[in-house]
Amino acid sequence: FKDPNPQIIRRAAVGGVQTYTQNIKVRFLQPPPIPPPGPLIIKEVRPPQPPPPPPLR
């Protein structure tokens, strides 16, 4: 939602400028360990061969 006419309020801070401190902790998730590689299986899939041509006369 975007207000086309926002109301801006400006006040002097009581007691001068205030400084706020915020403590932030950042943690990164670790990916799961990679499983050991299994056997490599390569299968060749060939289309069926066409029927032999008719004999020559």
Distance bins in CASP14 RR format, pairs under 12 A and 6 or more apart:
PFRMAT RR
TARGET T0000
AUTHOR 0000-0000-0000
RMODE 2
METHOD distances of the structure
MODEL  1
12 18 0 0 0 0 0 1 0 0 0 0 0
13 19 0 0 0 0 0 1 0 0 0 0 0
13 20 0 0 0 0 0 1 0 0 0 0 0
END
